[in-house]
Amino acid sequence: KVSTGVGVVALAAQRRWRPVCTALAVTAVVAGLAALVLPGQWELWWHFTLRHRDAGQLYFPARAALAVAVAAFAGRRRKPWLLPIALILAQPVAEWMSLTMLAAVPRLAREQAAP
């Protein structure tokens, strides 16, 4: 899942290195095992991710770059309510169902506002 990297970017922006290293290590182990078990699937996944584009959809690499920028800003400024927006941008295939993540925004904004 590409979108889970959004959390790592936010943690790095906060300079929380232990959770960043943990997340990267777990990701490397899982990705490595997946590559060993189904090596051809990685090539297919990259091909799909970089070439898939529905009508009216912003090209995935552009959305991913925007997602990284939003996540870094959210982490640095301690604005967790922006993370669901970054997650939606980081979806390789944008779908209406992805918008359900916006349901978290009001709660995250309230928690940030609480003393």
N, C-alpha and C positions, 0 to 999 in steps of 0.2 A: 504494500500500500504506500503510495507516494505521499498521500495526505498526512500520514502520521509523522512525517519529517517536519511538519509545521510546528509541532510541539518541541522538537529538538531545537529548531531555530529560535523559538521563544525562550527556551531555557538558556541557550548560548548567549542570547542578547542580555539576559539577566546575569550572566557570568556564573551560572550554576553548573560547574564543570563535572561534578560527580554524576548527577543524573544524565548529563549529556553523554558522558563516557559509557554509562550503563546502557542507555538506549542504543548507542552506536554499536556496542559490543553484541547486544542481543540481536540487533538487526543483522549484523555481519554473520552471526552463527545461523540464524534462520535462513538468510539468503544463500549462504554457503551450502547448507543442507539441501535447500530447494534446487540449487544449481547442480548438485551431485545427483539428486534423484531424477530430475527432469531438465537436463541441460538445454534441450531445444526450446523449451518454453520461454526461457529468458529472451532469446532472439525474437520469437514471435511477439512477446510482450512489448519489447522496445519498438519493434516495427509498428505495432498497433498504436502504441502511445504517441509516437511521433508523427504518424500519418493520418490517424483518425480525426475527422473534423465534420461535425454535423453542420447543417445550415445555420448561419447566424451565431456560431460558436467561435469564440476567440481561440486561436491556436494554443494548444496545451503548453508548449514551452513558455509562451508569453504569460499565460495564466499562472504557471508555476513560479515564474520570476516575480510576478505581482504578489503571489501568496507568500513568498519568502520575505518580501519587503513589508507586507502587512504584519506578518508574524514577528519579524524583528522589531518593528515599531511597537507592537503590542507588548512584547517582552520587555523592551527597554523602558517604555513609559508605564509599565504595570497596568495595562488595559486588557484584561483577559476577555472582555466582551468582544474584542476584535478577532479572537482566535477562530470562532465558528465561521466567520467571513473568510479568513485565510484557508480554512479547511475546504470550504466550498470551491474556492478558486483553485485549490490543489487537486481537485478530482480530475483524473485523466479524461473521463467522459462526463460532461456536465449534464445532469438530469434534474428534473423537477423534484424528485425525492431528496436530493441533496439539500434542498432548501429547508428541510425539517431541522437541520442543525441550527437554524436561526432561532429556534424555540429556546435555546440556551442563553441567548443574548440578554433578555431582561433580568434573569436571575444573576448572571455574571456581573451585570452592571449594578444591580442592587448590592451584591456582596462587595463590590469595589467601593461603593459609596458609603457602606456601613463603617463606623469608626473602629 
